Amino acid sequence: MNPADARIVAALDLTSLGEDDTPAAIQSLCSKAAASAVRPAAVCVYPEHIVTAHAALDGAGASEIAVATVVNFPDGANNPGRAFSETRRALAAGADEIDLVFSWRAYVAGDRESGPLIVQRCKEACGSRPLKAIIETGELGDPLLIREVCLAALDAGADFVKTSTGRSRVGATPEAAQAILECLRERGRGGFKASGGIRTLAQARVYFELAERICGTGWATPAKFRIGSSSMLGQEQGQ
């Protein structure tokens, strides 16, 4: 594996968010992560599978792999109480990272307060644990609107800005990624997660190279850069 691909795999959030996920499926996901020559940054599962994922990773000697989960997902409801409650429960169950859907519909409709408030309250609950704000760039469309929502999420305390839930008709795109990465460079803080439709290393390389070009060579480490995918791991080994 070349060094750039190794860095991409190390930044992977290996994801399983199927409505029919079983404990056995999550155990298999974690076994795959633990067995990788380069281990991913995290596995991302529904909140009900957090305990199972931690147990599987610990049992495989891979406790350094974080367990991420999703809240306010996938709809991005305009309900701060719901998002905060889901975040607290996920953290209590052992989540290491939270991927929160920003209330983008309400924002587009003119409510500029609820989305940032949800991010702020959930970040307060997370403390030092990373909070990734999903802004559903495929639905926002306009790069200027993507930029506006990205800055709102960052200024409210988000540690990462993530492109998509993977449920939208349009997932990650290089154009949306560029808008987000330019915001991160301007603010001098925050990380980027590309998610939605990324299935191959070749697709992931586009976002890795873009991040390195905009934010600087060496910037795209797991502390600042993630790729969300359910099918990419193993390709570097020809699997």
HELIX and SHEET records of a PDB file:
HELIX    1   1 PRO A    3  ALA A   10  1                                   8    
HELIX    2   2 PRO A   23  ALA A   35  1                                  13    
HELIX    3   3 PRO A   47  HIS A   49  5                                   3    
HELIX    4   4 ILE A   50  GLY A   59  1                                  10    
HELIX    5   5 PRO A   80  ALA A   93  1                                  14    
HELIX    6   6 TRP A  104  VAL A  108  1                                   5    
HELIX    7   7 SER A  114  CYS A  126  1                                  13    
HELIX    8   8 THR A  137  LEU A  140  1                                   4    
HELIX    9   9 PRO A  143  ASP A  155  1                                  13    
HELIX   10  10 PRO A  174  ARG A  187  1                                  14    
HELIX   11  11 LEU A  201  CYS A  215  1                                  15    
HELIX   12  12 GLN A  235  GLN A  237  5                                   3    
SHEET    1   A 9 LEU A  12  SER A  16  0                                        
SHEET    2   A 9 ALA A  42  VAL A  45  1                                        
SHEET    3   A 9 ALA A  66  VAL A  71  1                                        
SHEET    4   A 9 GLU A  97  VAL A 101  1                                        
SHEET    5   A 9 LEU A 131  ILE A 134  1                                        
SHEET    6   A 9 PHE A 160  LYS A 162  1                                        
SHEET    7   A 9 GLY A 191  SER A 195  1                                        
SHEET    8   A 9 PHE A 225  SER A 229  1                                        
SHEET    9   A 9 LEU A  12  SER A  16  1                                        
END                                                                             
